[in-house]
Amino acid sequence: MEWQVLVPFLLAVLAIQITPGPGMLFILANGIAGGPRAGIAAAFGAATGMLFHIAAAAGLAAMFQAAPRCTTRSA
């Protein structure tokens, strides 16, 4: 792999990963408002939601892989 492509990609990935998103802000807000127990419950709830997203993505990937390929004919 070319370093000229890999290094900017890794820097972009790092920037995206350390930026707090709506899920992290939800967990933080619940932790501040309700204490550590509420923050932990919010974290488990967010993780459970991610499991459903992963399952849906895996199902779509399987569906697209099983779909027949579209080919065009030259007339």
PDB file of N, CA, C and O in Angstrom:
ATOM      1  N   MET A   1       0.846  -1.186   0.000  1.00  0.00           N
ATOM      2  CA  MET A   1       0.000   0.000   0.000  1.00  0.00           C
ATOM      3  C   MET A   1       0.888   1.245   0.000  1.00  0.00           C
ATOM      4  O   MET A   1       1.965   1.250   0.597  1.00  0.00           O
ATOM      5  N   GLU A   2       0.439   2.270  -0.656  1.00  0.00           N
ATOM      6  CA  GLU A   2       1.221   3.484  -0.775  1.00  0.00           C
ATOM      7  C   GLU A   2       1.086   4.347   0.482  1.00  0.00           C
ATOM      8  O   GLU A   2      -0.022   4.579   0.965  1.00  0.00           O
ATOM      9  N   TRP A   3       2.207   4.813   1.002  1.00  0.00           N
ATOM     10  CA  TRP A   3       2.208   5.648   2.209  1.00  0.00           C
ATOM     11  C   TRP A   3       1.549   7.003   1.959  1.00  0.00           C
ATOM     12  O   TRP A   3       0.982   7.596   2.877  1.00  0.00           O
ATOM     13  N   GLN A   4       1.620   7.495   0.723  1.00  0.00           N
ATOM     14  CA  GLN A   4       1.017   8.787   0.407  1.00  0.00           C
ATOM     15  C   GLN A   4      -0.495   8.739   0.542  1.00  0.00           C
ATOM     16  O   GLN A   4      -1.126   9.779   0.727  1.00  0.00           O
ATOM     17  N   VAL A   5      -1.082   7.571   0.457  1.00  0.00           N
ATOM     18  CA  VAL A   5      -2.523   7.405   0.604  1.00  0.00           C
ATOM     19  C   VAL A   5      -2.864   6.962   2.025  1.00  0.00           C
ATOM     20  O   VAL A   5      -3.856   7.414   2.597  1.00  0.00           O
ATOM     21  N   LEU A   6      -2.048   6.081   2.592  1.00  0.00           N
ATOM     22  CA  LEU A   6      -2.343   5.494   3.899  1.00  0.00           C
ATOM     23  C   LEU A   6      -2.276   6.511   5.031  1.00  0.00           C
ATOM     24  O   LEU A   6      -3.149   6.518   5.898  1.00  0.00           O
ATOM     25  N   VAL A   7      -1.272   7.360   5.043  1.00  0.00           N
ATOM     26  CA  VAL A   7      -1.113   8.316   6.146  1.00  0.00           C
ATOM     27  C   VAL A   7      -2.275   9.309   6.215  1.00  0.00           C
ATOM     28  O   VAL A   7      -2.819   9.491   7.304  1.00  0.00           O
ATOM     29  N   PRO A   8      -2.691   9.963   5.124  1.00  0.00           N
ATOM     30  CA  PRO A   8      -3.852  10.854   5.233  1.00  0.00           C
ATOM     31  C   PRO A   8      -5.137  10.122   5.615  1.00  0.00           C
ATOM     32  O   PRO A   8      -5.976  10.660   6.337  1.00  0.00           O
ATOM     33  N   PHE A   9      -5.285   8.885   5.121  1.00  0.00           N
ATOM     34  CA  PHE A   9      -6.460   8.097   5.484  1.00  0.00           C
ATOM     35  C   PHE A   9      -6.484   7.828   6.979  1.00  0.00           C
ATOM     36  O   PHE A   9      -7.518   8.007   7.622  1.00  0.00           O
ATOM     37  N   LEU A  10      -5.360   7.401   7.542  1.00  0.00           N
ATOM     38  CA  LEU A  10      -5.296   7.126   8.981  1.00  0.00           C
ATOM     39  C   LEU A  10      -5.522   8.384   9.810  1.00  0.00           C
ATOM     40  O   LEU A  10      -6.151   8.319  10.866  1.00  0.00           O
ATOM     41  N   LEU A  11      -5.029   9.508   9.355  1.00  0.00           N
ATOM     42  CA  LEU A  11      -5.274  10.770  10.070  1.00  0.00           C
ATOM     43  C   LEU A  11      -6.755  11.145  10.033  1.00  0.00           C
ATOM     44  O   LEU A  11      -7.300  11.622  11.029  1.00  0.00           O
ATOM     45  N   ALA A  12      -7.399  10.934   8.896  1.00  0.00           N
ATOM     46  CA  ALA A  12      -8.831  11.218   8.795  1.00  0.00           C
ATOM     47  C   ALA A  12      -9.639  10.285   9.685  1.00  0.00           C
ATOM     48  O   ALA A  12     -10.587  10.717  10.340  1.00  0.00           O
ATOM     49  N   VAL A  13      -9.271   9.009   9.712  1.00  0.00           N
ATOM     50  CA  VAL A  13      -9.965   8.049  10.565  1.00  0.00           C
ATOM     51  C   VAL A  13      -9.799   8.421  12.032  1.00  0.00           C
ATOM     52  O   VAL A  13     -10.758   8.346  12.800  1.00  0.00           O
ATOM     53  N   LEU A  14      -8.603   8.818  12.428  1.00  0.00           N
ATOM     54  CA  LEU A  14      -8.352   9.219  13.811  1.00  0.00           C
ATOM     55  C   LEU A  14      -9.190  10.439  14.184  1.00  0.00           C
ATOM     56  O   LEU A  14      -9.759  10.491  15.275  1.00  0.00           O
ATOM     57  N   ALA A  15      -9.269  11.410  13.293  1.00  0.00           N
ATOM     58  CA  ALA A  15     -10.068  12.603  13.566  1.00  0.00           C
ATOM     59  C   ALA A  15     -11.545  12.266  13.718  1.00  0.00           C
ATOM     60  O   ALA A  15     -12.225  12.827  14.577  1.00  0.00           O
ATOM     61  N   ILE A  16     -12.040  11.361  12.898  1.00  0.00           N
ATOM     62  CA  ILE A  16     -13.447  10.961  12.984  1.00  0.00           C
ATOM     63  C   ILE A  16     -13.708  10.200  14.275  1.00  0.00           C
ATOM     64  O   ILE A  16     -14.744  10.394  14.911  1.00  0.00           O
ATOM     65  N   GLN A  17     -12.776   9.332  14.667  1.00  0.00           N
ATOM     66  CA  GLN A  17     -12.978   8.511  15.856  1.00  0.00           C
ATOM     67  C   GLN A  17     -12.927   9.302  17.153  1.00  0.00           C
ATOM     68  O   GLN A  17     -13.633   8.954  18.099  1.00  0.00           O
ATOM     69  N   ILE A  18     -12.119  10.352  17.232  1.00  0.00           N
ATOM     70  CA  ILE A  18     -12.026  11.094  18.489  1.00  0.00           C
ATOM     71  C   ILE A  18     -13.068  12.205  18.596  1.00  0.00           C
ATOM     72  O   ILE A  18     -13.215  12.812  19.657  1.00  0.00           O
ATOM     73  N   THR A  19     -13.785  12.474  17.522  1.00  0.00           N
ATOM     74  CA  THR A  19     -14.842  13.475  17.554  1.00  0.00           C
ATOM     75  C   THR A  19     -16.095  12.859  18.179  1.00  0.00           C
ATOM     76  O   THR A  19     -16.596  11.846  17.692  1.00  0.00           O
ATOM     77  N   PRO A  20     -16.606  13.473  19.265  1.00  0.00           N
ATOM     78  CA  PRO A  20     -17.801  12.885  19.887  1.00  0.00           C
ATOM     79  C   PRO A  20     -19.025  13.072  18.998  1.00  0.00           C
ATOM     80  O   PRO A  20     -19.270  14.152  18.461  1.00  0.00           O
ATOM     81  N   GLY A  21     -19.768  12.012  18.861  1.00  0.00           N
ATOM     82  CA  GLY A  21     -20.982  12.039  18.059  1.00  0.00           C
ATOM     83  C   GLY A  21     -22.205  12.139  18.946  1.00  0.00           C
ATOM     84  O   GLY A  21     -22.081  12.329  20.156  1.00  0.00           O
ATOM     85  N   PRO A  22     -23.381  12.015  18.362  1.00  0.00           N
ATOM     86  CA  PRO A  22     -24.610  12.141  19.137  1.00  0.00           C
ATOM     87  C   PRO A  22     -24.761  11.051  20.198  1.00  0.00           C
ATOM     88  O   PRO A  22     -25.320  11.303  21.266  1.00  0.00           O
ATOM     89  N   GLY A  23     -24.267   9.838  19.914  1.00  0.00           N
ATOM     90  CA  GLY A  23     -24.350   8.765  20.899  1.00  0.00           C
ATOM     91  C   GLY A  23     -23.527   9.077  22.135  1.00  0.00           C
ATOM     92  O   GLY A  23     -23.981   8.876  23.262  1.00  0.00           O
ATOM     93  N   MET A  24     -22.321   9.565  21.921  1.00  0.00           N
ATOM     94  CA  MET A  24     -21.453   9.912  23.045  1.00  0.00           C
ATOM     95  C   MET A  24     -22.024  11.079  23.837  1.00  0.00           C
ATOM     96  O   MET A  24     -21.949  11.094  25.066  1.00  0.00           O
ATOM     97  N   LEU A  25     -22.586  12.041  23.149  1.00  0.00           N
ATOM     98  CA  LEU A  25     -23.193  13.174  23.852  1.00  0.00           C
ATOM     99  C   LEU A  25     -24.416  12.733  24.649  1.00  0.00           C
ATOM    100  O   LEU A  25     -24.667  13.264  25.731  1.00  0.00           O
ATOM    101  N   PHE A  26     -25.184  11.765  24.128  1.00  0.00           N
ATOM    102  CA  PHE A  26     -26.322  11.219  24.855  1.00  0.00           C
ATOM    103  C   PHE A  26     -25.870  10.519  26.139  1.00  0.00           C
ATOM    104  O   PHE A  26     -26.461  10.716  27.200  1.00  0.00           O
ATOM    105  N   ILE A  27     -24.824   9.707  26.035  1.00  0.00           N
ATOM    106  CA  ILE A  27     -24.300   9.003  27.198  1.00  0.00           C
ATOM    107  C   ILE A  27     -23.765   9.998  28.221  1.00  0.00           C
ATOM    108  O   ILE A  27     -24.021   9.857  29.417  1.00  0.00           O
ATOM    109  N   LEU A  28     -23.035  10.987  27.764  1.00  0.00           N
ATOM    110  CA  LEU A  28     -22.478  12.001  28.663  1.00  0.00           C
ATOM    111  C   LEU A  28     -23.572  12.791  29.363  1.00  0.00           C
ATOM    112  O   LEU A  28     -23.488  13.029  30.568  1.00  0.00           O
ATOM    113  N   ALA A  29     -24.596  13.200  28.627  1.00  0.00           N
ATOM    114  CA  ALA A  29     -25.695  13.965  29.221  1.00  0.00           C
ATOM    115  C   ALA A  29     -26.437  13.138  30.268  1.00  0.00           C
ATOM    116  O   ALA A  29     -26.794  13.653  31.329  1.00  0.00           O
ATOM    117  N   ASN A  30     -26.671  11.857  29.974  1.00  0.00           N
ATOM    118  CA  ASN A  30     -27.338  10.997  30.950  1.00  0.00           C
ATOM    119  C   ASN A  30     -26.467  10.775  32.175  1.00  0.00           C
ATOM    120  O   ASN A  30     -26.977  10.733  33.295  1.00  0.00           O
ATOM    121  N   GLY A  31     -25.169  10.634  31.982  1.00  0.00           N
ATOM    122  CA  GLY A  31     -24.259  10.457  33.105  1.00  0.00           C
ATOM    123  C   GLY A  31     -24.190  11.675  33.995  1.00  0.00           C
ATOM    124  O   GLY A  31     -24.103  11.551  35.217  1.00  0.00           O
ATOM    125  N   ILE A  32     -24.226  12.849  33.396  1.00  0.00           N
ATOM    126  CA  ILE A  32     -24.188  14.085  34.187  1.00  0.00           C
ATOM    127  C   ILE A  32     -25.512  14.288  34.913  1.00  0.00           C
ATOM    128  O   ILE A  32     -25.532  14.653  36.089  1.00  0.00           O
ATOM    129  N   ALA A  33     -26.607  14.053  34.215  1.00  0.00           N
ATOM    130  CA  ALA A  33     -27.921  14.301  34.821  1.00  0.00           C
ATOM    131  C   ALA A  33     -28.313  13.246  35.853  1.00  0.00           C
ATOM    132  O   ALA A  33     -28.893  13.579  36.886  1.00  0.00           O
ATOM    133  N   GLY A  34     -28.006  11.989  35.587  1.00  0.00           N
ATOM    134  CA  GLY A  34     -28.485  10.925  36.461  1.00  0.00           C
ATOM    135  C   GLY A  34     -27.415  10.189  37.236  1.00  0.00           C
ATOM    136  O   GLY A  34     -27.728   9.274  37.996  1.00  0.00           O
ATOM    137  N   GLY A  35     -26.167  10.564  37.064  1.00  0.00           N
ATOM    138  CA  GLY A  35     -25.090   9.893  37.778  1.00  0.00           C
ATOM    139  C   GLY A  35     -24.482   8.762  36.965  1.00  0.00           C
ATOM    140  O   GLY A  35     -24.885   8.494  35.833  1.00  0.00           O
ATOM    141  N   PRO A  36     -23.502   8.106  37.575  1.00  0.00           N
ATOM    142  CA  PRO A  36     -22.789   7.049  36.851  1.00  0.00           C
ATOM    143  C   PRO A  36     -23.682   5.884  36.424  1.00  0.00           C
ATOM    144  O   PRO A  36     -23.484   5.306  35.356  1.00  0.00           O
ATOM    145  N   ARG A  37     -24.641   5.549  37.241  1.00  0.00           N
ATOM    146  CA  ARG A  37     -25.520   4.427  36.908  1.00  0.00           C
ATOM    147  C   ARG A  37     -26.336   4.729  35.647  1.00  0.00           C
ATOM    148  O   ARG A  37     -26.503   3.859  34.793  1.00  0.00           O
ATOM    149  N   ALA A  38     -26.837   5.941  35.533  1.00  0.00           N
ATOM    150  CA  ALA A  38     -27.596   6.323  34.345  1.00  0.00           C
ATOM    151  C   ALA A  38     -26.688   6.386  33.113  1.00  0.00           C
ATOM    152  O   ALA A  38     -27.111   6.032  32.013  1.00  0.00           O
ATOM    153  N   GLY A  39     -25.450   6.832  33.293  1.00  0.00           N
ATOM    154  CA  GLY A  39     -24.506   6.868  32.180  1.00  0.00           C
ATOM    155  C   GLY A  39     -24.176   5.487  31.669  1.00  0.00           C
ATOM    156  O   GLY A  39     -24.085   5.270  30.460  1.00  0.00           O
ATOM    157  N   ILE A  40     -23.993   4.541  32.595  1.00  0.00           N
ATOM    158  CA  ILE A  40     -23.708   3.165  32.192  1.00  0.00           C
ATOM    159  C   ILE A  40     -24.915   2.556  31.484  1.00  0.00           C
ATOM    160  O   ILE A  40     -24.761   1.850  30.488  1.00  0.00           O
ATOM    161  N   ALA A  41     -26.114   2.826  31.995  1.00  0.00           N
ATOM    162  CA  ALA A  41     -27.321   2.312  31.342  1.00  0.00           C
ATOM    163  C   ALA A  41     -27.453   2.892  29.935  1.00  0.00           C
ATOM    164  O   ALA A  41     -27.832   2.177  29.007  1.00  0.00           O
ATOM    165  N   ALA A  42     -27.146   4.174  29.767  1.00  0.00           N
ATOM    166  CA  ALA A  42     -27.212   4.790  28.445  1.00  0.00           C
ATOM    167  C   ALA A  42     -26.172   4.178  27.508  1.00  0.00           C
ATOM    168  O   ALA A  42     -26.443   3.998  26.321  1.00  0.00           O
ATOM    169  N   ALA A  43     -24.982   3.856  28.031  1.00  0.00           N
ATOM    170  CA  ALA A  43     -23.939   3.237  27.209  1.00  0.00           C
ATOM    171  C   ALA A  43     -24.370   1.853  26.746  1.00  0.00           C
ATOM    172  O   ALA A  43     -24.167   1.492  25.587  1.00  0.00           O
ATOM    173  N   PHE A  44     -24.968   1.070  27.655  1.00  0.00           N
ATOM    174  CA  PHE A  44     -25.458  -0.252  27.252  1.00  0.00           C
ATOM    175  C   PHE A  44     -26.595  -0.130  26.243  1.00  0.00           C
ATOM    176  O   PHE A  44     -26.688  -0.943  25.323  1.00  0.00           O
ATOM    177  N   GLY A  45     -27.450   0.859  26.395  1.00  0.00           N
ATOM    178  CA  GLY A  45     -28.522   1.068  25.430  1.00  0.00           C
ATOM    179  C   GLY A  45     -27.987   1.443  24.060  1.00  0.00           C
ATOM    180  O   GLY A  45     -28.481   0.952  23.044  1.00  0.00           O
ATOM    181  N   ALA A  46     -26.980   2.309  24.023  1.00  0.00           N
ATOM    182  CA  ALA A  46     -26.378   2.698  22.747  1.00  0.00           C
ATOM    183  C   ALA A  46     -25.686   1.508  22.092  1.00  0.00           C
ATOM    184  O   ALA A  46     -25.761   1.339  20.875  1.00  0.00           O
ATOM    185  N   ALA A  47     -25.011   0.681  22.895  1.00  0.00           N
ATOM    186  CA  ALA A  47     -24.341  -0.500  22.349  1.00  0.00           C
ATOM    187  C   ALA A  47     -25.357  -1.494  21.796  1.00  0.00           C
ATOM    188  O   ALA A  47     -25.110  -2.125  20.769  1.00  0.00           O
ATOM    189  N   THR A  48     -26.494  -1.635  22.468  1.00  0.00           N
ATOM    190  CA  THR A  48     -27.543  -2.526  21.969  1.00  0.00           C
ATOM    191  C   THR A  48     -28.075  -2.026  20.631  1.00  0.00           C
ATOM    192  O   THR A  48     -28.317  -2.821  19.723  1.00  0.00           O
ATOM    193  N   GLY A  49     -28.256  -0.730  20.507  1.00  0.00           N
ATOM    194  CA  GLY A  49     -28.693  -0.161  19.228  1.00  0.00           C
ATOM    195  C   GLY A  49     -27.690  -0.410  18.120  1.00  0.00           C
ATOM    196  O   GLY A  49     -28.070  -0.645  16.972  1.00  0.00           O
ATOM    197  N   MET A  50     -26.392  -0.358  18.464  1.00  0.00           N
ATOM    198  CA  MET A  50     -25.361  -0.640  17.459  1.00  0.00           C
ATOM    199  C   MET A  50     -25.427  -2.089  16.982  1.00  0.00           C
ATOM    200  O   MET A  50     -25.156  -2.370  15.815  1.00  0.00           O
ATOM    201  N   LEU A  51     -25.784  -3.005  17.873  1.00  0.00           N
ATOM    202  CA  LEU A  51     -25.914  -4.403  17.469  1.00  0.00           C
ATOM    203  C   LEU A  51     -27.002  -4.571  16.411  1.00  0.00           C
ATOM    204  O   LEU A  51     -26.841  -5.347  15.470  1.00  0.00           O
ATOM    205  N   PHE A  52     -28.107  -3.847  16.565  1.00  0.00           N
ATOM    206  CA  PHE A  52     -29.167  -3.914  15.567  1.00  0.00           C
ATOM    207  C   PHE A  52     -28.699  -3.325  14.235  1.00  0.00           C
ATOM    208  O   PHE A  52     -29.048  -3.843  13.174  1.00  0.00           O
ATOM    209  N   HIS A  53     -27.920  -2.255  14.282  1.00  0.00           N
ATOM    210  CA  HIS A  53     -27.390  -1.668  13.048  1.00  0.00           C
ATOM    211  C   HIS A  53     -26.449  -2.639  12.351  1.00  0.00           C
ATOM    212  O   HIS A  53     -26.481  -2.769  11.128  1.00  0.00           O
ATOM    213  N   ILE A  54     -25.609  -3.324  13.128  1.00  0.00           N
ATOM    214  CA  ILE A  54     -24.683  -4.298  12.549  1.00  0.00           C
ATOM    215  C   ILE A  54     -25.456  -5.446  11.909  1.00  0.00           C
ATOM    216  O   ILE A  54     -25.118  -5.890  10.812  1.00  0.00           O
ATOM    217  N   ALA A  55     -26.489  -5.924  12.590  1.00  0.00           N
ATOM    218  CA  ALA A  55     -27.298  -7.020  12.037  1.00  0.00           C
ATOM    219  C   ALA A  55     -27.977  -6.590  10.738  1.00  0.00           C
ATOM    220  O   ALA A  55     -28.032  -7.362   9.782  1.00  0.00           O
ATOM    221  N   ALA A  56     -28.487  -5.375  10.700  1.00  0.00           N
ATOM    222  CA  ALA A  56     -29.134  -4.885   9.480  1.00  0.00           C
ATOM    223  C   ALA A  56     -28.125  -4.753   8.343  1.00  0.00           C
ATOM    224  O   ALA A  56     -28.426  -5.101   7.201  1.00  0.00           O
ATOM    225  N   ALA A  57     -26.929  -4.251   8.654  1.00  0.00           N
ATOM    226  CA  ALA A  57     -25.899  -4.116   7.619  1.00  0.00           C
ATOM    227  C   ALA A  57     -25.455  -5.477   7.106  1.00  0.00           C
ATOM    228  O   ALA A  57     -25.229  -5.646   5.908  1.00  0.00           O
ATOM    229  N   ALA A  58     -25.329  -6.450   8.007  1.00  0.00           N
ATOM    230  CA  ALA A  58     -24.945  -7.797   7.583  1.00  0.00           C
ATOM    231  C   ALA A  58     -26.030  -8.415   6.707  1.00  0.00           C
ATOM    232  O   ALA A  58     -25.724  -9.093   5.726  1.00  0.00           O
ATOM    233  N   GLY A  59     -27.283  -8.186   7.053  1.00  0.00           N
ATOM    234  CA  GLY A  59     -28.379  -8.695   6.236  1.00  0.00           C
ATOM    235  C   GLY A  59     -28.401  -8.068   4.851  1.00  0.00           C
ATOM    236  O   GLY A  59     -28.618  -8.764   3.860  1.00  0.00           O
ATOM    237  N   LEU A  60     -28.180  -6.765   4.774  1.00  0.00           N
ATOM    238  CA  LEU A  60     -28.125  -6.104   3.465  1.00  0.00           C
ATOM    239  C   LEU A  60     -26.945  -6.598   2.650  1.00  0.00           C
ATOM    240  O   LEU A  60     -27.066  -6.808   1.443  1.00  0.00           O
ATOM    241  N   ALA A  61     -25.793  -6.788   3.304  1.00  0.00           N
ATOM    242  CA  ALA A  61     -24.618  -7.278   2.585  1.00  0.00           C
ATOM    243  C   ALA A  61     -24.885  -8.667   2.019  1.00  0.00           C
ATOM    244  O   ALA A  61     -24.514  -8.957   0.881  1.00  0.00           O
ATOM    245  N   ALA A  62     -25.523  -9.523   2.804  1.00  0.00           N
ATOM    246  CA  ALA A  62     -25.845 -10.870   2.320  1.00  0.00           C
ATOM    247  C   ALA A  62     -26.842 -10.816   1.165  1.00  0.00           C
ATOM    248  O   ALA A  62     -26.735 -11.576   0.202  1.00  0.00           O
ATOM    249  N   MET A  63     -27.806  -9.912   1.272  1.00  0.00           N
ATOM    250  CA  MET A  63     -28.796  -9.783   0.204  1.00  0.00           C
ATOM    251  C   MET A  63     -28.143  -9.296  -1.094  1.00  0.00           C
ATOM    252  O   MET A  63     -28.445  -9.810  -2.171  1.00  0.00           O
ATOM    253  N   PHE A  64     -27.256  -8.313  -0.992  1.00  0.00           N
ATOM    254  CA  PHE A  64     -26.594  -7.809  -2.194  1.00  0.00           C
ATOM    255  C   PHE A  64     -25.654  -8.841  -2.792  1.00  0.00           C
ATOM    256  O   PHE A  64     -25.511  -8.917  -4.012  1.00  0.00           O
ATOM    257  N   GLN A  65     -25.012  -9.635  -1.944  1.00  0.00           N
ATOM    258  CA  GLN A  65     -24.119 -10.661  -2.459  1.00  0.00           C
ATOM    259  C   GLN A  65     -24.896 -11.764  -3.172  1.00  0.00           C
ATOM    260  O   GLN A  65     -24.406 -12.338  -4.144  1.00  0.00           O
ATOM    261  N   ALA A  66     -26.093 -12.063  -2.700  1.00  0.00           N
ATOM    262  CA  ALA A  66     -26.892 -13.127  -3.292  1.00  0.00           C
ATOM    263  C   ALA A  66     -27.654 -12.663  -4.529  1.00  0.00           C
ATOM    264  O   ALA A  66     -28.139 -13.486  -5.305  1.00  0.00           O
ATOM    265  N   ALA A  67     -27.759 -11.361  -4.712  1.00  0.00           N
ATOM    266  CA  ALA A  67     -28.523 -10.839  -5.854  1.00  0.00           C
ATOM    267  C   ALA A  67     -27.800 -11.156  -7.162  1.00  0.00           C
ATOM    268  O   ALA A  67     -26.570 -11.158  -7.207  1.00  0.00           O
ATOM    269  N   PRO A  68     -28.543 -11.417  -8.202  1.00  0.00           N
ATOM    270  CA  PRO A  68     -27.908 -11.692  -9.488  1.00  0.00           C
ATOM    271  C   PRO A  68     -27.245 -10.430 -10.033  1.00  0.00           C
ATOM    272  O   PRO A  68     -27.695  -9.308  -9.799  1.00  0.00           O
ATOM    273  N   ARG A  69     -26.180 -10.655 -10.756  1.00  0.00           N
ATOM    274  CA  ARG A  69     -25.444  -9.539 -11.343  1.00  0.00           C
ATOM    275  C   ARG A  69     -26.205  -8.978 -12.539  1.00  0.00           C
ATOM    276  O   ARG A  69     -26.790  -9.725 -13.323  1.00  0.00           O
ATOM    277  N   CYS A  70     -26.190  -7.683 -12.666  1.00  0.00           N
ATOM    278  CA  CYS A  70     -26.821  -7.032 -13.832  1.00  0.00           C
ATOM    279  C   CYS A  70     -25.788  -6.948 -14.947  1.00  0.00           C
ATOM    280  O   CYS A  70     -24.683  -6.440 -14.759  1.00  0.00           O
ATOM    281  N   THR A  71     -26.162  -7.443 -16.078  1.00  0.00           N
ATOM    282  CA  THR A  71     -25.287  -7.342 -17.247  1.00  0.00           C
ATOM    283  C   THR A  71     -26.072  -6.677 -18.369  1.00  0.00           C
ATOM    284  O   THR A  71     -27.278  -6.874 -18.514  1.00  0.00           O
ATOM    285  N   THR A  72     -25.373  -5.908 -19.136  1.00  0.00           N
ATOM    286  CA  THR A  72     -26.015  -5.236 -20.266  1.00  0.00           C
ATOM    287  C   THR A  72     -25.561  -5.917 -21.544  1.00  0.00           C
ATOM    288  O   THR A  72     -24.419  -6.360 -21.661  1.00  0.00           O
ATOM    289  N   ARG A  73     -26.459  -5.989 -22.480  1.00  0.00           N
ATOM    290  CA  ARG A  73     -26.149  -6.576 -23.782  1.00  0.00           C
ATOM    291  C   ARG A  73     -25.956  -5.468 -24.804  1.00  0.00           C
ATOM    292  O   ARG A  73     -26.683  -4.475 -24.831  1.00  0.00           O
ATOM    293  N   SER A  74     -24.979  -5.671 -25.618  1.00  0.00           N
ATOM    294  CA  SER A  74     -24.765  -4.731 -26.720  1.00  0.00           C
ATOM    295  C   SER A  74     -25.638  -5.171 -27.889  1.00  0.00           C
ATOM    296  O   SER A  74     -25.599  -6.330 -28.301  1.00  0.00           O
ATOM    297  N   ALA A  75     -26.419  -4.244 -28.415  1.00  0.00           N
ATOM    298  CA  ALA A  75     -27.306  -4.601 -29.518  1.00  0.00           C
ATOM    299  C   ALA A  75     -26.661  -4.382 -30.846  1.00  0.00           C
ATOM    300  O   ALA A  75     -27.278  -4.636 -31.881  1.00  0.00           O
TER     301      ALA A  75
END
